[in-house]
């Protein structure tokens, strides 16, 4: 049976809360209301106010409470209403959650999951549509995951909840309605393992979030011209799956990275550096990136559409990389 990514997250939370009494959910409006985007709807009815509860409108308080309970042996899953507001709690994340394992030589851990919707497309403007994954990935001690299918939404969430250290679990708002098959039972997707969504031999497109679907659309368009593009879905932003990326690039000899975040300092730069360091001799063309421009997300519908990377940009960039074939 196919379900949406939103439903996959909800069902997985319920399954894990039934399995493990240490798991609980906290955040703004996550209880009776069911979360701003209705991801936690129904959990309060089943598990009650002791395990699903609303918090004050303070990201610092939510995150601090989660860190403290995790250090005491619980498994909190906190929801930050939008990923744009995670920086409000960044001191807690950067200087407490991320460092405990190092500070106590592994004897103390913070097994918490921070869930947050992110990304553009909903006409919500510059304060609700940002892609900040590279900022989080820069912090040692924090894992960052980004599911793009309902199956991975379940598998990565199970892995995140069971991980002994903090995980930031990012859910693209425009993918909540994506439908797909989700395996029953204990289906865990390993953190740190990318997925090959489409095999190819002429070009590697590494993408994450909503850009995975756009990369697949571009690959279909390129196929009409005889180009076989391989599409790699990162799934995990930190740690990156270097082996899958390098194996693909060595096979195709070309790398195009596509992400919705602003270009400068984005995760695409790190991927480009990895390939430059370990597989530069395999390349037949310079590494290219398709990303958003370095400006805030516009509120205007037409400007937001122009701001967000589109399949046509991936196609055009791929053709430029393939050179003479499209001269």
Secondary structure, 3 states (H helix, E strand, C coil): CEEEHHHHHHHHHHHHHHHCCCEEEEECCCCCCCCCCCCCCCHHHHHCCCCEEECCCCHHHHHHHHHHHHHCCCEEEEEECCHHHHHHHHHHHHHHHCCHHHHCCCCCCCCCEEEEEECCCCCCCCCCCCCCHHHHHCCCCCEEEECCCHHHHHHHHHHHHHCCCCEEEEEEHHHCCCEEECCCCCCCCCCCCCEEEECCCCEEEEECCCHHHHHHHHHHHHHCCCCCEEEEECCEEECCCHHHHHHHHHHHCCEEEEEEEECCCCHHHHHHHHHHHHCHHHCCCCCEEEEECCCCCCCCHHHHHHHCCCHHHHHHHHHHHHHHHHC
